[in-house]
């Protein structure tokens, strides 16, 4: 991905690591203990706001992407 607008529209998510995905908007989906409860966490706004927890499974990760698409995509 070279960062062109076409690339961003085709794939707005970047896999930063095995447990972290970043959206071009600044949102992220990350697997961690937050606060001491393991799971996949959807953090739609890095400046604060509601954090949404999903099960610490591959299905939980997929559910986080689905929730982001349903709530925050045009």
Number of C-alpha atoms within 10 A of each C-alpha: 9 7 9 8 10 11 11 15 10 9 12 14 18 14 12 11 9 8 12 15 17 17 16 13 11 12 18 23 26 23 21 16 12 13 6 7 11 15 19 27 23 23 21 20 13 12 8 8 9 10 13 15 22 20 17 17 13 11 12 17 22 15 17 23 16 11 15 19 11 10 9 9 7 5
